[in-house]
């Protein structure tokens, strides 16, 4: 299903909300048929996920007769169809151009999706803590990779066939150990900054449990602390 551009002067130009609902309806129908499901199959899958969307509601949505489309329905339909909610709203490759907000011109659907997800920055828009969480994910990956490489180098040093190999392995072990420490240091400060914003930082894998400073022992008396 490829959406044609519509002359802005025509009386039958769909309203923004109708256009978005049509995007979702078309992509739900396309993916449902691609999976070989009936509307009842999709309704059953939604019910298994814990949110009932009756067959007739799905049929009315796909045919354009449904007046509204709650966000929770979009989320569950996406999960049932094994895709992402944003891919229902902005079906890249199946709808060429779409409308991001009321009274705006049509834009390439790919651009709309990237702005919706924050991948393409919009001047003056506040991304909240998304950049911090992205940096957190990157630092965690860096730390875990460095720890793994440090362990490999440690094993190589223990099993080295000669002194030269052992020294090279020790050099690598020290290098990766320093990288792990640097990433952990950055993580500790980033997590502190996130908490200072009144937010909760992401969970850490157990191997990085030493990143956060230990919680103060509230059961310790003042005499014990002295």
VENVEN-V912821 format. One record per run of one state. SS is the DSSP state (a for helix, b for strand, c for the rest). FROM is the first residue (numbers start at 0). LEN is the number of residues. Records with the same first field share a line. If there is no record, write none. Layout:
SS: FROM-LEN, FROM-LEN
This chain:
c: 0-15, 34-4, 48-6, 63-7, 80-4, 89-7, 98-8, 117-12, 158-4, 196-9, 208-13, 225-1
a: 15-19, 38-10, 54-9, 70-10, 84-5, 108-9, 129-29, 162-34, 205-3, 221-4
b: 96-2, 106-2
